[in-house]
Every structure is written in structure tokens, then in C-alpha cells.
Amino acid sequence: MGSRYALWVVSIQTLTDDDRRTLARWALACAERVLPMFDGDEAARAEIRDAVARTRAYGAGESSAAAEIRKRLVGVKAAQAATTPAGAAAARAAGQAAAVAHMGAHALGAAAYAARAVSLADPGRPEAVDDEIRWQLADLRGAEREALRRLPALGADPSGPLGDGLLARGILGSTIRRIQREIGAGRPAGEVGLTGRLVCAGRDEAEIVLRHLPLHTELSRAEPGCLRFEVAATEDPLVWSVSELFADRESFDRHQACVRASEWGRATAGIARDYVVEERS
């Protein structure tokens, strides 16, 4: 496909730099609650302390995403030095928090690994996990909650950590699903969301998407009632992930009518869609 496609490989799980800096505080707060469980050697502890300091600096605007991305695997390395499963999970929570500079979805990973650390440290008290998740939700500030709401549902998009990998399994997955469900509970009744994939049959269809998508995105985001509109390429150059959110059924239906009548709609009419539409009652 050539280098033209590389310009479009931006996951909807990345979020904006402002959103990622906003989420860094909450992700770090989740991780720091369980870091006393980390039981690695002093070298690993120093790595964790450095990751915490860098994440805090990034959230405060004192570090760049590029600088942090180079060190995003620190949690994985530190976890290998842990001597208990709870300690390893705590290290991974810190690593997920540090990785927020790279991709905003890692904030949910930090919360999930913190919950896992709690469950491993006190397996006889399942209510401890509930308490931890309640604390995580209560600690969310308004802007952080809004940033998290811009992420796709767990398992709906393959272009980041919220795909069907590790974070979708076991207590990690159940924690993230609960957080996403709870922050969705604050949405006004009537919001309509669409998620899924645009699947091209070959290079010719992909070229059509590349040619018409910028204007389609601009026009869609400008429509009354549009709360979110993201169409992002995945690692497969023939597949785009789609995430839309409209304030109510009327604005969603109006958008669909605009799409059918638009140049984008006519040009892409033959391209396969795999969408799920959900309306909050």
C-alpha cells in the first residue's frame, strides 16, 4: 500500500495529547495505591520510581509523549523482578500508567492491573476488589471521565490495548467493563452510539476511503448533535475502526441521511460495514 497509509494509522484508543495528559493523573493514582505491594529488588524499585516521576511530569506538561514512549515497557521489566503475583501486577499497573503517554487506553489498564493486584494480595476477600473499583470511580474527575468516555468499548476495536488481548480477560476485563459501564451511566438518556469496522475488499476501495474520508470526517463532526466521530485505520490497511456518538436518535438519523446523500456515501456505498448501533434508554 505504500507510505500513504502510514499517515492514517492512528488508533481511536490513542486520544489526543491533552486527553492523555489529563488521564495520566488518574492512571497514576490507581497504580500508586498498589505500589506498596511491589516486592522487587532495589534496581527494579528505582525503575518504578522513575516511571512514576516521569508519568507525573507528563501529566503536568513537563515531558513529551515522544520521550515517554521510549520507556513505556518499564512495567513489564519490573514485573519480572517481582517475587509475588501481586507485586508483578502492581508493577504492571505502574507500567500501564506510564504508557498513557503513548495511548490513552492504558489508563484503564492501570486501573485493571491495580484491581488485579488487590485480588491477588487478598484472595479471601472478593469485596476488596469491589472497594478498589469504587475508589477508582470516585477518584475520577470530570475531564478524566469525559476522556475515558471517548474510548471504544472493550473488545470493540482491535487497534490498541482495549482489543481482545490480555486486558479483555479475567479480572482485568471485568474491571474495565465495569468502569466503562459506570462512566456510561452518567450519559444523558437518548444518546446513540455506533461502533464497528469499515472493511475494504481491496486496494481500490481503500484508495476511495483515503480520498474521501478527510472531508467526510470534517462534515460529520460539524453536524448538530455529533459528540464523537472517529474513523481510524488499523494495522490491516484494508480495515478502518469506526466509533460514533450522537446526542439523540434525531441527530443520529439526520447524520445517516446526510451520509447517504453525500459524496462519501455514494463513493463508499459498495464497501462492507460491520456496525453495531446502541441507544441509551
MIRO-310413 format. One record per residue (C-alpha): residue number from 1; residue in three letters; x, y negated, z. Coordinates in pm, 1 decimal. Layout:
! MIRO-310413
{NUM; ALA; {X; Y; Z}} ...
//
This chain:
! MIRO-310413
{1; MET; {0.0; 0.0; 0.0}} {2; GLY; {298.4; -227.9; 38.9}} {3; SER; {373.6; -501.3; 286.1}} {4; ARG; {46.6; -686.8; 225.5}} {5; TYR; {-127.3; -450.6; 465.5}} {6; ALA; {118.9; -512.1; 746.0}} {7; LEU; {-19.6; -864.1; 779.4}} {8; TRP; {-359.2; -720.3; 873.0}} {9; VAL; {-261.3; -451.7; 1125.6}} {10; VAL; {-384.7; -637.3; 1434.8}} {11; SER; {-589.8; -431.2; 1675.6}} {12; ILE; {-902.7; -579.0; 1831.8}} {13; GLN; {-760.0; -440.3; 2156.8}} {14; THR; {-474.4; -691.1; 2142.3}} {15; LEU; {-684.8; -1000.8; 2225.3}} {16; THR; {-541.5; -1349.9; 2196.9}} {17; ASP; {-227.0; -1458.9; 2378.1}} {18; ASP; {-441.6; -1678.4; 2604.2}} {19; ASP; {-664.7; -1382.3; 2692.1}} {20; ARG; {-364.3; -1162.6; 2764.2}} {21; ARG; {-209.3; -1423.2; 2994.1}} {22; THR; {-543.4; -1456.6; 3170.1}} {23; LEU; {-570.8; -1079.8; 3221.9}} {24; ALA; {-212.2; -1044.3; 3345.5}} {25; ARG; {-310.3; -1173.3; 3692.2}} {26; TRP; {-589.1; -919.1; 3742.1}} {27; ALA; {-391.0; -628.8; 3596.9}} {28; LEU; {-101.0; -708.2; 3828.0}} {29; ALA; {-331.0; -742.5; 4129.4}} {30; CYS; {-470.9; -394.8; 4058.9}} {31; ALA; {-121.2; -248.1; 4030.4}} {32; GLU; {24.5; -421.6; 4335.2}} {33; ARG; {-239.5; -270.7; 4561.9}} {34; VAL; {-96.2; 76.6; 4499.0}} {35; LEU; {272.9; -2.0; 4455.1}} {36; PRO; {347.3; 81.2; 4823.1}} {37; MET; {280.5; 443.0; 4715.0}} {38; PHE; {573.8; 436.7; 4473.5}} {39; ASP; {849.0; 659.0; 4613.6}} {40; GLY; {1122.8; 646.4; 4351.7}} {41; ASP; {1487.8; 564.8; 4410.6}} {42; GLU; {1620.4; 211.8; 4454.0}} {43; ALA; {1707.6; 172.8; 4086.6}} {44; ALA; {1350.3; 256.3; 3988.7}} {45; ARG; {1214.2; 25.3; 4258.0}} {46; ALA; {1426.2; -255.7; 4117.7}} {47; GLU; {1280.7; -188.4; 3771.6}} {48; ILE; {929.5; -209.1; 3914.3}} {49; ARG; {1005.4; -534.4; 4098.8}} {50; ASP; {1142.6; -680.6; 3778.4}} {51; ALA; {833.3; -572.0; 3584.3}} {52; VAL; {607.4; -733.8; 3845.8}} {53; ALA; {803.5; -1058.8; 3834.0}} {54; ARG; {800.4; -1066.0; 3454.1}} {55; THR; {427.2; -995.1; 3437.9}} {56; ARG; {359.2; -1276.0; 3683.0}} {57; ALA; {578.6; -1510.1; 3479.7}} {58; TYR; {398.3; -1415.2; 3159.9}} {59; GLY; {61.5; -1483.9; 3319.1}} {60; ALA; {187.5; -1824.3; 3431.4}} {61; GLY; {303.3; -1912.1; 3080.4}} {62; GLU; {670.0; -1887.7; 3169.8}} {63; SER; {757.5; -1597.7; 2937.2}} {64; SER; {672.8; -1499.0; 2581.6}} {65; ALA; {493.7; -1189.4; 2458.9}} {66; ALA; {793.0; -1103.2; 2242.2}} {67; ALA; {1023.2; -1098.5; 2543.9}} {68; GLU; {790.3; -872.6; 2741.1}} {69; ILE; {715.6; -627.1; 2460.7}} {70; ARG; {1079.3; -517.5; 2458.3}} {71; LYS; {1043.7; -391.9; 2818.0}} {72; ARG; {689.7; -253.3; 2806.9}} {73; LEU; {796.1; 107.5; 2880.5}} {74; VAL; {934.4; 32.5; 3225.6}} {75; GLY; {639.3; 202.6; 3398.8}} {76; VAL; {694.1; 525.5; 3207.7}} {77; LYS; {1060.6; 535.2; 3304.9}} {78; ALA; {991.3; 451.8; 3669.5}} {79; ALA; {718.1; 716.6; 3688.5}} {80; GLN; {977.8; 978.4; 3602.1}} {81; ALA; {1170.0; 880.2; 3915.1}} {82; ALA; {869.0; 921.8; 4145.0}} {83; THR; {863.3; 1224.5; 4373.9}} {84; THR; {484.1; 1245.3; 4415.4}} {85; PRO; {195.7; 1229.3; 4166.1}} {86; ALA; {52.2; 927.0; 4348.0}} {87; GLY; {384.6; 748.1; 4320.1}} {88; ALA; {403.2; 821.4; 3949.6}} {89; ALA; {50.3; 687.1; 3896.6}} {90; ALA; {140.4; 369.8; 4088.0}} {91; ALA; {442.1; 317.9; 3862.1}} {92; ARG; {226.6; 365.4; 3554.9}} {93; ALA; {-20.3; 107.9; 3687.9}} {94; ALA; {266.0; -142.5; 3705.1}} {95; GLY; {376.8; -42.9; 3357.4}} {96; GLN; {26.9; -93.1; 3220.0}} {97; ALA; {13.4; -437.8; 3379.6}} {98; ALA; {345.7; -530.1; 3220.3}} {99; ALA; {218.9; -407.0; 2882.5}} {100; VAL; {-69.4; -657.3; 2888.3}} {101; ALA; {171.1; -899.7; 2718.5}} {102; HIS; {168.2; -659.5; 2423.8}} {103; MET; {-201.2; -565.4; 2421.9}} {104; GLY; {-482.0; -691.6; 2642.9}} {105; ALA; {-647.7; -349.9; 2671.2}} {106; HIS; {-364.4; -237.5; 2900.2}} {107; ALA; {-529.4; -439.7; 3178.3}} {108; LEU; {-791.7; -166.0; 3201.7}} {109; GLY; {-508.9; 86.6; 3202.7}} {110; ALA; {-358.7; -83.4; 3507.8}} {111; ALA; {-690.3; -57.6; 3692.4}} {112; ALA; {-736.9; 304.7; 3585.7}} {113; TYR; {-392.6; 418.4; 3699.0}} {114; ALA; {-438.7; 233.9; 4028.1}} {115; ALA; {-760.3; 430.2; 4085.2}} {116; ARG; {-577.9; 749.5; 3993.7}} {117; ALA; {-302.3; 672.3; 4244.4}} {118; VAL; {-563.2; 625.5; 4516.7}} {119; SER; {-731.6; 953.9; 4427.4}} {120; LEU; {-401.2; 1143.0; 4434.8}} {121; ALA; {-290.9; 986.9; 4762.9}} {122; ASP; {-615.0; 1073.9; 4940.8}} {123; PRO; {-782.3; 1364.9; 4756.3}} {124; GLY; {-1011.0; 1439.6; 5050.4}} {125; ARG; {-1182.1; 1102.1; 5026.2}} {126; PRO; {-1351.3; 1060.1; 4685.6}} {127; GLU; {-1515.0; 746.0; 4822.2}} {128; ALA; {-1169.7; 584.9; 4830.1}} {129; VAL; {-1175.1; 565.1; 4450.5}} {130; ASP; {-1518.5; 403.1; 4459.2}} {131; ASP; {-1388.3; 150.0; 4709.3}} {132; GLU; {-1089.2; 74.1; 4487.7}} {133; ILE; {-1300.8; 19.6; 4176.6}} {134; ARG; {-1539.3; -201.7; 4372.4}} {135; TRP; {-1241.6; -410.1; 4482.0}} {136; GLN; {-1116.6; -433.7; 4123.9}} {137; LEU; {-1454.3; -555.7; 4003.0}} {138; ALA; {-1488.6; -803.4; 4288.5}} {139; ASP; {-1142.7; -945.9; 4217.7}} {140; LEU; {-1227.2; -1025.0; 3853.9}} {141; ARG; {-1250.1; -1396.4; 3785.6}} {142; GLY; {-1487.7; -1539.4; 3529.4}} {143; ALA; {-1237.4; -1588.2; 3247.8}} {144; GLU; {-1089.0; -1244.1; 3310.8}} {145; ARG; {-1430.6; -1082.3; 3294.6}} {146; GLU; {-1504.9; -1257.2; 2966.3}} {147; ALA; {-1171.3; -1146.5; 2819.6}} {148; LEU; {-1240.5; -784.0; 2915.1}} {149; ARG; {-1584.3; -805.3; 2757.0}} {150; ARG; {-1418.1; -880.4; 2423.9}} {151; LEU; {-1257.2; -536.0; 2422.1}} {152; PRO; {-1424.4; -242.5; 2244.4}} {153; ALA; {-1583.1; 33.4; 2448.3}} {154; LEU; {-1353.2; 317.1; 2549.7}} {155; GLY; {-1325.9; 563.8; 2262.3}} {156; ALA; {-1487.3; 333.2; 2005.0}} {157; ASP; {-1167.2; 204.4; 1846.5}} {158; PRO; {-852.0; 410.9; 1775.4}} {159; SER; {-612.7; 118.9; 1729.6}} {160; GLY; {-485.3; 93.6; 2087.3}} {161; PRO; {-488.8; 243.4; 2437.7}} {162; LEU; {-869.7; 248.2; 2450.7}} {163; GLY; {-883.7; 517.5; 2180.9}} {164; ASP; {-937.4; 884.3; 2262.1}} {165; GLY; {-595.4; 937.5; 2424.3}} {166; LEU; {-484.5; 955.0; 2787.9}} {167; LEU; {-691.6; 662.6; 2913.2}} {168; ALA; {-1011.4; 832.7; 2793.9}} {169; ARG; {-959.5; 1141.3; 3010.4}} {170; GLY; {-1033.9; 1235.7; 3369.4}} {171; ILE; {-1040.7; 970.7; 3637.2}} {172; LEU; {-866.0; 724.7; 3404.5}} {173; GLY; {-1154.8; 743.4; 3161.4}} {174; SER; {-1427.0; 738.5; 3425.3}} {175; THR; {-1271.4; 430.8; 3588.1}} {176; ILE; {-1254.6; 236.5; 3262.8}} {177; ARG; {-1607.3; 337.7; 3162.1}} {178; ARG; {-1740.3; 223.0; 3498.0}} {179; ILE; {-1561.3; -110.8; 3479.1}} {180; GLN; {-1683.5; -169.2; 3124.5}} {181; ARG; {-2035.8; -71.4; 3224.3}} {182; GLU; {-2032.9; -302.0; 3525.5}} {183; ILE; {-1897.9; -606.9; 3344.8}} {184; GLY; {-2151.9; -544.3; 3071.6}} {185; ALA; {-2425.1; -558.1; 3335.9}} {186; GLY; {-2378.8; -933.9; 3354.5}} {187; ARG; {-2468.4; -986.8; 2988.6}} {188; PRO; {-2796.5; -1158.4; 2910.6}} {189; ALA; {-3075.4; -926.4; 2805.7}} {190; GLY; {-3120.0; -900.1; 2433.7}} {191; GLU; {-2758.3; -906.5; 2319.4}} {192; VAL; {-2695.8; -681.4; 2020.9}} {193; GLY; {-2358.9; -521.6; 1953.9}} {194; LEU; {-2220.7; -329.4; 1659.2}} {195; THR; {-1907.2; -115.5; 1668.8}} {196; GLY; {-1757.5; 131.5; 1427.8}} {197; ARG; {-1544.6; 165.1; 1117.9}} {198; LEU; {-1529.8; 45.0; 759.8}} {199; VAL; {-1384.8; 335.3; 559.0}} {200; CYS; {-1242.1; 278.2; 212.2}} {201; ALA; {-1226.5; 563.6; -37.2}} {202; GLY; {-903.6; 443.7; -194.3}} {203; ARG; {-668.6; 159.1; -269.6}} {204; ASP; {-913.4; -25.9; -494.6}} {205; GLU; {-1172.1; -52.7; -216.4}} {206; ALA; {-904.4; -155.0; 33.1}} {207; GLU; {-798.2; -434.6; -203.2}} {208; ILE; {-1158.6; -556.1; -211.6}} {209; VAL; {-1166.8; -571.9; 168.4}} {210; LEU; {-839.1; -763.3; 182.2}} {211; ARG; {-957.6; -1010.0; -79.2}} {212; HIS; {-1297.8; -1088.9; 71.8}} {213; LEU; {-1253.2; -1034.2; 447.4}} {214; PRO; {-1099.9; -1372.7; 548.4}} {215; LEU; {-1394.0; -1577.6; 420.5}} {216; HIS; {-1645.6; -1323.1; 550.0}} {217; THR; {-1492.2; -1342.3; 896.3}} {218; GLU; {-1488.5; -1722.0; 894.4}} {219; LEU; {-1852.7; -1746.1; 787.4}} {220; SER; {-1970.0; -1477.4; 1031.6}} {221; ARG; {-1802.6; -1640.6; 1331.7}} {222; ALA; {-1965.6; -1971.6; 1240.5}} {223; GLU; {-2317.1; -1825.8; 1243.3}} {224; PRO; {-2550.7; -1929.1; 1529.4}} {225; GLY; {-2561.8; -1657.3; 1794.2}} {226; CYS; {-2234.1; -1489.5; 1699.1}} {227; LEU; {-2045.3; -1411.6; 2021.3}} {228; ARG; {-1778.7; -1186.3; 1870.7}} {229; PHE; {-1684.5; -1081.2; 1519.6}} {230; GLU; {-1370.1; -873.6; 1466.3}} {231; VAL; {-1272.8; -661.6; 1166.8}} {232; ALA; {-918.1; -532.8; 1210.5}} {233; ALA; {-703.4; -288.9; 1016.8}} {234; THR; {-594.0; 32.0; 1185.2}} {235; GLU; {-284.6; 243.7; 1130.4}} {236; ASP; {-473.8; 401.5; 839.9}} {237; PRO; {-460.6; 140.9; 559.3}} {238; LEU; {-799.8; 256.1; 435.2}} {239; VAL; {-983.9; 210.9; 765.3}} {240; TRP; {-1087.8; -107.0; 948.9}} {241; SER; {-1233.9; -114.3; 1300.0}} {242; VAL; {-1538.9; -335.5; 1345.2}} {243; SER; {-1672.5; -498.4; 1661.0}} {244; GLU; {-1957.8; -748.8; 1656.2}} {245; LEU; {-2171.4; -905.4; 1927.8}} {246; PHE; {-2472.2; -1134.1; 1876.9}} {247; ALA; {-2676.7; -1320.5; 2133.5}} {248; ASP; {-3007.6; -1159.6; 2038.0}} {249; ARG; {-3185.8; -946.9; 1780.2}} {250; GLU; {-3287.6; -1251.4; 1578.1}} {251; SER; {-2930.4; -1371.9; 1530.1}} {252; PHE; {-2810.6; -1017.8; 1456.9}} {253; ASP; {-3081.9; -962.4; 1194.3}} {254; ARG; {-3009.6; -1303.0; 1042.9}} {255; HIS; {-2642.0; -1206.3; 1016.3}} {256; GLN; {-2731.7; -880.7; 843.0}} {257; ALA; {-2944.6; -1070.4; 591.8}} {258; CYS; {-2659.3; -1314.9; 527.7}} {259; VAL; {-2422.2; -1023.7; 472.9}} {260; ARG; {-2649.1; -859.9; 215.7}} {261; ALA; {-2679.5; -1184.1; 21.9}} {262; SER; {-2310.9; -1278.7; 45.6}} {263; GLU; {-2020.3; -1224.4; -188.5}} {264; TRP; {-1872.9; -989.9; 74.8}} {265; GLY; {-2192.9; -787.6; 88.1}} {266; ARG; {-2212.3; -748.0; -287.0}} {267; ALA; {-1840.9; -668.9; -327.1}} {268; THR; {-1830.4; -408.4; -47.5}} {269; ALA; {-2175.3; -253.9; -93.5}} {270; GLY; {-2024.4; 78.0; -203.2}} {271; ILE; {-1775.9; 107.1; 85.0}} {272; ALA; {-1869.1; 355.4; 359.0}} {273; ARG; {-1970.4; 226.3; 701.2}} {274; ASP; {-1975.5; 427.4; 1024.1}} {275; TYR; {-2150.5; 195.8; 1269.8}} {276; VAL; {-2336.3; 217.6; 1599.0}} {277; VAL; {-2574.8; -65.1; 1696.3}} {278; GLU; {-2669.1; -111.9; 2061.9}} {279; GLU; {-2921.7; -356.9; 2203.0}} {280; ARG; {-2930.2; -450.2; 2568.4}} {281; SER; {-3281.7; -444.3; 2706.1}} 
//
